[in-house]
Amino acid sequence: MNPSHLLGPVLVLGSGLLGASIGLGLRARGIDVVLSDPSPSAQAVAVDIGAGRAFDAAETLVPELVVVAAPPDVTAQVVAGALLRYPSAVVVDIASVKASVLNELTAREDITEKDLSRYVGTHPMAGRERSGPVAARGELFNSMPWVLCPSEQSTAHALKVAHSLAIDLDAVVFRFSPEEHDGAVALVSHLPQVMASLVASRLQETPSNALSLSGNGLRDVTRIAASDPSLWVQILGANAPQLLEILKGVRTDLDRLINTLSAPTAPGARLDLAQLMAEGNAGQSRIPGKHGGPAQQYSWLTVLVDDKPGQIARLLTEIGEIGVNLEDLRLDHSAGLQVGMVELSVLPSRRVLLVDELTARGWKVIQ
């Protein structure tokens, strides 16, 4: 067991996916975690999976840290209650919007600057399509960004405790102001969710024979459209001003594309389409690559495997024997055939070796 930075106990208010995952991660380091949730059943499940022990109102609890894992629309209210009830504890929240929570806390007459000195807004950039404590994983935050958004009132001690929480969960810590955070997540998180949902909504009346042609492109674009609508109503509403400006830019680009496609053979139309695609290439290339480093252009190849147990494991084992490191992997299936298609991403300098070695071992490689 690795040593922890937090001493505990840690009180987690909310035992959904994130709250229970925090509990599991901290318990793995031997930290005393106490769970409290308005839903007795959710709390009971979180306790049963080992995320912590149940809150006992009769216990005199003096937590080192209170983690508020409540829905965004009640986060500020729960944070305020924790600040008032536990006057020696540092209080953090993990809501996906930060400025609105801080503004609501600052406006409260019962919360003083001294109270706010113990508060730090945070946001772990991790999650799953599934929700609830049954989907919790102690490793959920491993190597994922965890943003700290201290206010002007936050003390160095409060910031240190918030930092310790992220480190104990093996996250990668970033520091933003609340406004910087909300602007960033509007672009890299909230916009993709909206666009995925808009694309997926077009599929509602699509004939099933058309959907049978779907490939990884459609699946990749719409994967996060399966997210919880009630949660996203709160997130989008709380961060509406930041997201609205980005959506206006998207609308300008859409209007430009619609105008061009209305006369696709007009002079300059093809050039404009090419420029739109190139602008997408330029933006995509700026997304950080593996381990958060600079994006690289990797080479892709596809290997056909029989759709039966053990084939993908054997393929990955043989790639390891060849000595080529995989940068990424995607799995698809051939429509109507019992064949899987494993798309592999490698450094360009290793592509020829991998193709030759896999072919020599009897694998069918599509270049």
N, C-alpha and C positions, 0 to 999 in steps of 0.2 A: 504494500500500500504506500503510495507516494504521500509525503507530508503535506498537510493543508496549510493555507495561509490564514484562513478563518479559524477562529477559536470555537464559535458557537455559543449557545444554541442559535439556530437560524429558524425563524418563523416564516413559513411560506403561506401567504393568504391567496388561495386559489389552487386547486389541484387538478387543473386540466392538463393538456398535453405539455405545456411549458413548465407549469408549476411542478407537476409530478416528475418531469425530466430533471429539473433542477434538484429536487429532493433526491432522486436516484443518484445523480452525479455527486452530490455532497455526501450522501450516506456511504458511497464507495470510498470516500476519504476518511470515514470514521467520524464525521461531523454530526452532532445531534440536530435532527431536523424535526420540527413540529409543523403539522399540516392543519390548516383550517379552511373550510369551504362552506358556503351557504347551502350546498347540496350535500346532504349526509351520504348519499350513495356514491357520489364522485369522491368524497373524502375517504369513504370506506375502501373503495377500489384502490386508491392511491396508497393507503396504508397496507392493504393486502399485497401489493406488488413490491413493497419494501421502500417506498419513497420517503417514509418518515413515520412518526408516531402521531396519533390523533391529538388535537388540541383539547386540553382539559381546562374548563373555565375555573375550576377550583384550584388549579395550580398557580403559584406565584411565579410567573415566567418573566425572566429578565433577558431578553434576546440581545445578542450582539448586533444582529441584522434582521430586519424585516423585509421580505421580498413580496411586493404586491404583484400578483399575477392575475389581476382581475380584468374583465372586459374594458376596452378603452373608454366607454361612456360613463363608467363608474370609477375609473382609476383614481382620479383626483380625490374623490370622496373617501375611498378606502385608504389612500395615502394619508390624508388628513387625520382620519381616525387612528391610524397607526402612530403617527407623530405625537398625537395627544395622549394615547394610552401607554406608549413606551418611551418615556422622556429621555432615556439614556441610549436608545438604539438608533443606529443608522437605518434609514428607510430608503429603499430603491423601488422603482417600478420597472416593468419590462414591456410596457405598452409600445406599440409601433409608431405612435406620434408623441412628440415631446413638448412642443411649444404650448399647445392648448392645455396640457396637464399643468405645466408650470404656471401659466396665466391664471388658471382657475384656482390654484393653490394660493397664489399671490393676492388674489382678490378676496380671499376669505378673511373675515374679521377675527376668526378664532385661531388663525395660524400666524405666528409672529416670525420675524426674521431669525430669531434664535431657533425656532422650530425648523425653518427652511434650511438652516445651516447643517442640519442632519439629513437632508434629502438630496439624492442624486438620481436624476432620470437616466435610465439605461434602456438599451434595446438589443437583445440578442437576435441576430439575423439568421435564424434557423427555424425550421418547422417541418411539418409533413402535411400531406393532403388529408390524412386521417386526424381526428381530434379526440380529446378526452384522455383520461389517465391510462386507458388500456393501450394507447398508442405511444406512451412515454418511453423514452430511451435515455439512459444515463449518459450515453455517448453522443447525444443529439447536438451538443455544442462544440464537439471536438473540431478544432481548426476553423471554426466559423467566426465571422466578425461579431464582436460584442461592442456596441457603441456606448460610451459614457458621455452624458450631456449634463455636466454640472452647471448650476446656476451661479450667479455672482455671490450668493450667500453660502454656497456649499463650502465646508471647511476642508482642509487638507486631509484630516482624519476620515471624514465621510467619503472622500474620493478614494482614499487608500482602501477602505473596506469594500467599496463598490468594485474597485479594481481587483481585489482579492477574490471576490465572488467569481468574476469572469476567469481569472487565472486558475482557480480551483476546478473549474469546469472545462479547462483546456481550450478555452476560446482565445481568439486573437483580438486584442483590445485596440479600439480606436477612440479618439476623443474629438467630439464635435460640439459646437454650440447647439442649443435646441433648434434654432432656425436653420442652421446649416444641415442638421440631421434631417429635418422635415423636407427640405428642398431636395436632398440627395435621395431619400427613399421614395419621394414622389416620382422621380425619374426611373430609378433602378428596380423598384418593387411595385409601387402602386400603378404606374402606367402599364407595365407588362401584364398585371392582373386584369386591368380594364380591357386591354387589347385582346388578351386571350379569351375573356368572356364574350366580347363582341364577336370575335371570329366564331367561337363555339355556338353562339346563339343563332348564327346563320344555318346551322346544321339541323335545327329542330324539325324542319319539314322536308329535309333532303331524302330522296328515295334511298332505300337500303342498298339497291344495286350500285348507286353512285358511291355510297360510303364504303362499299367493299373494295374500292380502289385506293382507300386511304393508305398512306405510308407514314414513315417517320416524320416527314415534314409537318403534316397536320397534327400528329400526336405531340410533337415537340411544342408547337405553337399553342395548343389548347390544353396541355397537361394541367396547368394551374387553374384552369377554369372550373375544376372540380372542388375548389376551395369553399369554405363555409360562407354562404351569402350573408347571414346575420352578422358575422364578424366584420365582413368587408363593408357593410353599410356603415358601421361605426367608424372604421378606419378612413374610408373615403370622405365621410362627412366631416371628420375632425381635421383632415388635411386638405380640404377642398381648395382653399386659396392657392396653395403651392401646385396642386395637380391641375387646376384650371388653366394656368398659364401654359403648361406643357401641352395640354390637350388643344389649346388654341393653335399652337405650332403644328400639331399633328393635323388639325383641320385644314390649315393652310397647305400642307403637303398633299392632303387628300384632294382638295380642290384643284390643285395643280395637276395631279394625276388624272382626275376626272376630265378636266379640260383637254389634256393631251390625248387621252384615249377616245374622246369624242370625235377627234379627227386624226386618227393614228398615222395617216399617210400625208398629212400636211407638212410643209417645209419646216424642218426643225423638230418635228414630233419625236422621231426616233432618237435624235440627240438628247432631247429632254428626258426620255425614258431611260436612256443609258446613264445620264447624269444622276437621276433618282436612284438607280441601282448602285451606282458608284458611291453615292453619298452613304448608302446603307453599308457598303463594303468598308468605307472609311470609319464609320461609327462602330461597326462590329469589331474591327481590328483593334479598337481601343479598350475592349473589355479585357481585364487582366487574365492572363493565362494560368497555367498550372502553378500551384503554390502561391498565387497572388502576384507572380512576377509578370514581366512584359509578355504581351500576347505573341505567340509564334505561329507561323504557318506550318501546320503539320500535314503529313501525307496520309490519305485514307486508302484502305483496301478492304474488300469484302471476302469473307470466307464462308462457303456453304457447308452447313453441318446437318447431319440427319437429326430429325426432331425426335430424339429418344434420350433417355437418361444417360448422363455421364459424358456426352459429347463435348459440351462447352468446357467442362472441367479438364478433359483430355487436351483440348486445343490450348487452353491457357497454360497447362503444364508444359506442353511442348514448346510454346513460345518462350517460357522461362528457361527451358533447356537450351534453346537457340541463343539466349542471351540478349533479347531485345526487350526494352522497357516500353510498356503501353502507356500512351498519354491519355487515351480515352477509349471507351468501348460503348457500342450501341447494339441492341438486338432487335431484329425484325423477323417476320415470317413471310414466306412466299405464299401468295394467295392460292388456295386450292391444292398445295403440295405439302407433303410432310418434310419440309426442309426449312431450317432456320438460316438466317443470314446474319453473321456476326461482322459488324463494321468496326474495324480497328484503326486507331490513329497512332502514328509513330513519327519520330523525327525523320525528315526526308532522307538523311544520310543512312538510315537503317532500313529503308523500305525494300530495296532490291534484295538485300540479304534475307529479310523475312519472307518475301515472296518466293525466292528460290528454295529456301529451306523447307517451308511449308509444302510447296509443290512436290519436293523430293520425298516428303513424308506421306504423300498420298492425299493431301487436302486439296480441294478445288478452290482456287483463288481467282476472284474476279478483279481485274486491275482497272 
